[in-house]
Amino acid sequence: MAIYQKLGLAVAVAGMAVALTGCGTPPVPLTKNFAKSSQYKVRAAGHWDAMSREVAARTRDNLARSGINADTPLYVALPPNASAFDNGFRDLLITRLIDAGAKVQTVPSQQLEVTYNAQVVKTPGHANVGGYSDEPHASSSNTEVILTTTVTNNGMFVSRESDVYYLANVDVPLFAKSTHFRPVNMKVVGQ
């Protein structure tokens, strides 16, 4: 009987310790996954064209919803230190805007300016991002690109959209901003 009393006492003490430990720590939110979704993976210049077609259509729709006259001229600016993607996407976007009926200027004006930014995001903790796919030969990637398109009028936002795409790791250099530097020969002295 004494053994049962000691065991009961030990269980009671352990229970109190657990209860008291729980009282000293505030509750922490539990993690929760987003609902299942899908996103495109950019693998070719043809995909850049599909992206530009979608951006042009949505830009025109957003401008119409904002009450901007469809004949208002646009200027598509090239981002600073443009990458290969930036150069190609600008050309494709201008083409698709013209195809959609927009008037696109070759020089900046005081009217509407269209800018875009391609931000490459690497997720080192998720080596299989983009590898879960219904394609037969899916390649895994830990890289995505956020493409944000903005329309401004005299410094005011008129339209802004962002899209996220998977990006094959081997294609990351196409999105890398160029760096302009001048090589300098330096003489080492005092060795």
Residue pairs with C-beta under 8 A, 6 or more apart in sequence:
39 144
39 164
39 165
39 166
40 47
40 50
40 165
40 166
41 130
41 133
41 141
41 165
41 166
41 167
41 168
42 48
42 51
42 145
42 165
42 166
42 167
42 168
42 171
43 168
43 171
45 88
48 85
48 88
48 89
48 92
49 92
49 96
51 89
51 92
51 147
51 163
51 165
52 89
52 92
52 93
52 95
52 96
53 92
53 96
54 163
55 93
55 96
55 116
55 147
55 149
55 161
55 163
56 93
56 96
56 97
56 99
56 100
56 102
57 96
57 100
58 149
58 161
59 97
59 114
59 149
59 151
59 159
59 161
60 70
60 97
60 100
60 101
60 102
62 151
62 158
62 159
62 161
63 70
63 72
63 112
63 151
63 158
63 159
64 70
66 158
66 159
68 112
68 153
68 158
70 101
70 102
71 103
72 103
72 111
72 112
73 103
73 104
73 105
73 109
73 111
73 112
74 97
74 102
74 103
74 104
74 105
74 111
74 112
74 113
74 114
74 151
75 104
75 105
75 106
75 107
75 108
75 109
75 111
75 112
75 113
75 114
76 90
76 93
76 94
76 97
76 104
76 114
76 115
77 108
77 113
77 114
77 115
78 86
78 87
78 90
79 86
79 115
79 116
79 117
79 118
79 177
80 177
81 177
81 178
81 179
81 180
82 90
82 177
82 178
83 118
83 174
83 175
83 176
83 177
83 178
84 173
84 174
84 175
85 118
85 174
85 175
86 116
86 118
86 177
89 116
89 118
90 116
93 114
93 116
94 104
97 104
97 114
98 104
105 111
110 154
111 153
112 151
112 152
112 153
112 158
113 151
113 152
113 153
114 149
114 150
114 151
115 149
115 150
115 151
115 152
116 147
116 148
116 149
116 150
117 146
117 147
117 148
117 150
118 145
118 146
118 147
118 175
119 145
119 146
119 147
119 148
120 143
120 144
120 145
120 167
120 172
120 175
120 176
121 143
121 144
121 145
121 146
122 142
122 143
123 129
123 142
123 143
123 144
124 142
126 142
127 140
127 142
128 140
128 142
129 140
129 141
129 142
129 143
129 144
129 166
130 138
130 139
130 140
130 141
130 142
130 143
130 144
130 166
130 167
130 168
131 138
131 139
131 140
131 141
132 138
139 168
141 166
141 167
141 168
141 169
142 169
143 166
143 167
143 168
143 169
143 172
144 164
144 165
144 166
144 167
145 164
145 165
145 167
145 175
146 162
146 163
146 164
147 162
147 163
147 164
147 165
148 160
148 161
148 162
148 163
149 159
149 160
149 161
149 162
150 157
150 159
150 160
151 157
151 158
151 159
151 160
152 158
167 175
